[in-house]
Amino acid sequence: MRSITKSVVALLYGIALESGLVPDPGERLLDQFPAHRDLADDPARAALTVEHALTMTLGLEWDESVPYTSAANSEIAMEEAPDRYRYVLERPIVEEPGTRWSYCGGATALLGGIIARGTGRPLDEYARQVLFEPLGIGAFEWTKGADGVPLAAAGLRLTPRDLAAIGVMVLRGGDGVVPEGWLREALRPRVPIDGDRHYGYHWYVETGATPAVSASGNGGQRLLVIPSRDLVVAVTAGDYDVFDRPGTAAVLDAVLRD
């Protein structure tokens, strides 16, 4: 699923929040990582919140524009670092947090760490218990880093049918699996990206002529939910690292035209 994993992590955060296992979005981010509280000596860094991670508005120096085979890519550098969480949290702050959306797999890694710490379970095990099994999803894989921790930013593997099941759950307002109130918050347009496209809590939100929410992953992985048409579209593909016009885009364009 590549980065569709990020949107699934946001669903898990909402489930854990309902159970009182993770902090409210307004809580300070560094408070959730006691081993790195020394970084709070920087007042700007100390002001970072969980919501800044959920909306990818951390304001940190981060670059995923280079190929994911290169350590110059911030996500790859994060996974090669001795401590992925410290790597993210100590990135230089280059703009005021909360002001601009900037794609950051490190934000998702932090959320995954908070979920694992709060629930006392690895991310994949928690997902199986509270999300996948309730939706009837049996077979899935979640790639782990060298330290054995599931990769929150990009490690999930699902079949297209099971990806669609997640979309149907979103379309139905959570189906009693994800709290309805959390979905409303997660799928609200919070930060502009371009034109009618916005970011919520790790979900893309389209506010144009055909309002929709979506999750997207490298290679053409897409989950599109269009409430006005009672429609869910799940597509998987193999156009990895083709960012200009992957084949999936043509499928979704046709859906939106019809």
C-alpha positions in Angstrom: 0.0 0.0 0.0 3.0 2.3 0.4 1.7 5.6 1.8 -1.9 4.4 2.1 -0.4 3.0 5.2 -0.3 6.5 6.6 -4.1 6.9 6.3 -4.6 3.6 8.0 -2.3 4.8 10.9 -4.6 7.8 11.3 -7.6 5.5 11.6 -5.7 3.5 14.3 -4.9 6.7 16.1 -8.6 7.6 16.3 -9.5 4.1 17.7 -6.7 4.4 20.3 -7.8 7.9 21.2 -11.4 6.7 21.9 -10.0 4.2 24.3 -7.9 6.8 26.1 -4.6 5.2 25.1 -3.1 8.1 23.1 -3.1 11.9 23.7 -5.5 14.4 22.3 -4.2 16.1 19.1 -3.5 19.3 21.0 -1.0 17.7 23.4 2.7 18.5 23.1 4.5 16.1 20.8 7.8 15.8 22.7 5.9 14.8 25.9 5.1 11.6 24.1 8.8 10.7 23.7 10.3 10.9 27.2 13.7 9.7 26.0 14.0 12.8 23.8 12.7 15.5 26.2 16.1 17.2 26.0 15.0 18.5 22.6 12.3 20.6 24.3 15.1 23.0 25.4 14.3 24.6 22.0 11.0 26.6 22.6 9.9 26.3 19.0 10.4 22.5 19.1 8.7 22.2 22.4 5.6 23.9 20.9 5.1 21.1 18.4 1.8 19.2 18.9 0.4 15.8 17.9 -1.9 17.7 15.5 1.1 19.1 13.7 2.1 15.5 13.0 -1.4 14.5 12.0 -1.6 17.3 9.5 2.0 17.2 8.4 2.6 20.8 9.3 5.6 20.2 11.6 7.7 22.8 9.8 10.7 20.6 9.9 13.4 20.2 7.3 12.3 17.1 5.3 12.7 16.0 1.7 11.2 13.0 0.0 11.5 14.4 -3.5 14.6 12.2 -4.3 14.2 8.5 -5.1 13.4 6.2 -2.2 16.6 4.2 -3.0 18.7 7.1 -1.8 19.7 8.0 1.8 19.2 11.6 0.6 15.5 10.9 0.9 14.5 11.8 4.5 12.3 8.8 5.0 15.2 6.4 4.0 17.6 8.4 6.2 15.1 8.1 9.1 15.0 4.3 8.7 18.8 4.1 8.6 19.2 6.2 11.7 19.9 4.6 15.1 16.7 6.1 16.4 14.0 7.0 13.9 12.0 9.1 16.4 15.0 11.2 17.4 15.9 11.6 13.8 12.6 13.2 13.1 12.2 15.2 16.3 15.7 16.8 15.9 15.3 18.0 12.3 15.9 21.7 12.0 12.7 23.8 12.1 12.6 25.8 8.9 9.1 27.4 9.1 6.5 28.0 11.7 4.7 24.8 12.6 1.0 24.7 11.6 1.3 27.0 8.7 2.0 24.9 5.6 1.5 21.2 4.6 4.8 19.5 3.8 4.8 15.8 3.0 6.6 14.0 5.8 6.8 10.2 6.5 8.5 11.1 9.7 5.2 12.5 11.0 3.6 9.1 10.5 6.5 7.3 12.2 5.9 9.5 15.3 2.2 8.7 15.3 3.0 5.0 15.0 5.4 5.3 17.9 2.8 7.0 20.0 0.2 4.3 19.2 2.6 1.5 20.0 3.6 3.1 23.3 0.1 3.9 24.3 -1.5 0.5 23.5 1.5 -1.5 24.6 1.3 -3.4 21.3 3.2 -3.3 18.0 1.3 -1.4 15.4 0.5 -4.4 13.2 -0.8 -6.4 16.2 -3.0 -3.5 17.3 -4.3 -3.0 13.7 -5.2 -6.7 13.5 -7.2 -6.6 16.7 -9.1 -3.3 16.4 -9.3 -2.6 12.6 -8.6 -5.6 10.3 -10.4 -8.4 12.1 -13.5 -6.3 12.8 -13.6 -5.5 9.0 -13.2 -9.2 8.1 -9.6 -8.6 6.8 -7.6 -11.7 7.6 -4.5 -11.7 5.4 -2.2 -8.7 5.5 1.5 -8.0 5.9 3.3 -5.1 7.5 7.0 -4.7 6.6 9.3 -4.0 9.6 12.4 -2.0 9.9 15.8 -3.4 10.9 14.8 -2.9 14.5 11.6 -5.1 14.1 9.2 -2.1 14.3 6.5 -2.0 11.7 7.0 0.8 9.2 4.2 3.2 9.9 4.8 5.4 6.8 4.7 2.8 4.1 4.9 -0.9 5.2 1.3 -2.2 4.9 0.3 -4.8 2.3 -3.4 -5.5 1.6 -5.4 -7.0 -1.2 -7.5 -4.6 -3.3 -10.7 -6.1 -1.9 -9.6 -5.5 1.7 -8.5 -2.0 0.8 -12.0 -1.5 -0.5 -13.4 -2.8 2.8 -11.6 0.1 4.6 -13.1 2.5 2.1 -16.6 1.2 2.7 -16.1 1.6 6.4 -15.1 5.2 5.9 -18.1 5.7 3.6 -20.4 4.4 6.3 -19.1 6.7 9.0 -16.9 4.2 10.8 -19.3 1.3 11.0 -18.7 1.1 14.7 -15.0 0.2 14.1 -13.5 3.7 13.8 -15.2 6.4 16.0 -17.6 8.5 13.8 -16.5 11.7 15.6 -12.8 10.9 14.8 -13.6 10.3 11.1 -15.4 13.7 10.9 -12.2 15.4 12.3 -9.8 13.3 10.2 -11.7 14.0 7.0 -12.2 17.7 7.5 -10.1 19.9 5.1 -7.5 21.4 7.5 -4.6 22.5 5.4 -4.6 23.6 1.7 -2.4 21.6 -0.7 -3.3 23.0 -4.1 -6.6 24.2 -5.6 -9.5 22.2 -4.2 -7.2 19.6 -2.6 -6.6 19.8 1.2 -5.2 17.6 3.9 -7.0 16.4 6.9 -5.6 14.0 9.5 -3.4 11.9 7.1 -6.2 11.8 4.5 -6.6 13.9 1.3 -9.8 15.9 1.1 -11.2 17.1 -2.2 -13.7 20.0 -1.9 -14.4 20.7 -5.6 -17.4 19.8 -7.7 -17.3 16.2 -6.6 -16.3 16.2 -2.9 -14.2 13.1 -2.0 -11.7 11.8 0.5 -8.8 9.6 -0.5 -5.6 7.8 0.5 -2.7 7.5 -1.9 0.5 5.4 -2.2 3.6 5.3 -4.4 3.1 3.2 -7.5 -0.6 4.0 -8.1 -2.2 2.7 -4.9 -5.4 4.6 -4.4 -8.5 4.5 -2.2 -11.2 7.0 -3.2 -14.4 7.6 -1.3 -17.1 9.7 -2.9 -20.1 10.0 -0.5 -22.4 11.8 -2.9 -22.2 8.8 -5.2 -22.2 6.2 -2.5 -19.0 5.0 -4.2 -15.7 3.5 -3.1 -12.9 2.8 -5.6 -9.8 0.8 -4.6 -6.9 0.4 -7.1 -3.5 -1.2 -6.8 -0.8 -0.9 -9.4 3.0 -1.3 -10.0 4.0 2.1 -11.3 6.5 2.6 -8.5 8.4 5.9 -8.5 6.4 7.2 -11.5 5.1 10.4 -10.0 4.2 12.5 -13.0 1.2 10.5 -14.3 0.8 7.0 -13.0 -1.8 4.8 -14.8 -4.1 4.8 -11.8 -4.8 8.5 -12.4 -6.5 7.7 -15.7 -8.8 5.3 -13.9 -9.8 7.8 -11.3 -10.2 10.6 -13.9 -12.7 8.4 -15.7 -14.6 7.7 -12.4 -14.8 11.4 -11.7 -16.0 12.2 -15.2 -18.8 9.6 -15.3 
